[in-house]
Amino acid sequence: MHLTLRSRCVRGVAVGALSAALVSAGSAGAFAAPRPSPMPTRTHTEMPTRAAESITVRANHRSIRAGESVTLSGRTAHLAAGSRLTVQHLSNGRWTTLRATTVVKKGDTYTVSTKLAVKGKQQLRVVHGNTHSATVTVDVT
């Protein structure tokens, strides 16, 4: 009986020592592991992508007489209400700005009228900064 009690004591001490060694080794590994930085570095952050601005356009008439006005209307995307829009026409291979201007309304729509005096096919577009609409052609007779 004396041997059995002694074996149990030795076995208990061995298990306790082994458990303590494993726990300390595991916690040492956890403390030695690199911690993530609380502040992200510049190389890891992504810049948020800005939505592309766009403008659509349509003319109320495809053909008008010289001196009459044409109304351009359309929608915008990702332009703030109140943003200024201008009308341009293609003249001698260059886009020139006309006097007609308007602002974007609350529902992302706009309407602008301009008089066209030069006879022939006039190519028009609506512009805001570097963003411009597709070209619409009006035949002025």
Residue pairs with C-beta under 8 A, 6 or more apart in sequence:
51 77
51 78
52 77
52 78
53 76
53 77
53 78
53 79
53 128
53 129
53 131
54 76
54 77
54 78
54 131
55 74
55 75
55 76
55 77
55 79
55 85
55 126
55 127
55 128
55 131
55 132
55 133
56 74
56 75
56 76
56 133
56 134
57 72
57 73
57 74
57 124
57 125
57 126
57 133
57 134
57 136
58 72
58 73
58 74
58 136
59 70
59 71
59 72
59 124
59 136
59 138
60 70
60 71
60 72
60 73
61 70
61 138
62 137
62 138
62 139
63 138
63 139
63 140
63 141
64 70
64 116
64 138
64 139
64 140
64 141
65 140
65 141
66 116
66 117
66 118
66 119
66 140
66 141
67 115
67 116
67 117
68 115
68 116
69 113
69 114
69 115
69 116
70 113
70 114
70 116
70 124
70 138
71 111
71 112
71 113
72 87
72 111
72 112
72 113
72 114
72 124
72 126
72 136
73 109
73 110
73 111
73 112
74 109
74 110
74 126
74 133
75 108
75 109
75 110
76 83
76 85
76 104
76 108
76 109
76 110
76 128
77 108
79 104
79 108
79 128
79 131
80 104
81 103
81 104
81 105
81 106
81 108
82 103
82 104
83 103
83 104
83 128
84 101
84 102
84 103
84 128
85 101
85 102
85 103
85 104
85 110
85 112
85 126
85 127
85 128
86 97
86 98
86 100
86 101
86 126
86 127
86 128
87 97
87 98
87 100
87 101
87 112
87 114
87 124
87 125
87 126
87 127
88 95
88 96
88 97
88 98
88 124
88 125
88 126
88 127
88 132
89 95
89 96
89 98
89 116
89 122
89 123
89 124
89 125
90 122
90 123
90 135
95 125
95 127
97 127
98 114
99 114
100 112
100 113
100 114
101 112
102 110
102 111
102 112
103 110
104 110
104 128
110 126
112 126
114 124
116 122
116 138
116 140
117 140
118 140
119 140
119 141
120 139
120 140
121 137
121 138
121 139
121 140
122 137
122 138
122 139
122 140
123 135
123 136
123 137
124 135
124 136
124 137
124 138
125 132
125 133
125 134
125 135
125 136
126 132
126 133
127 133
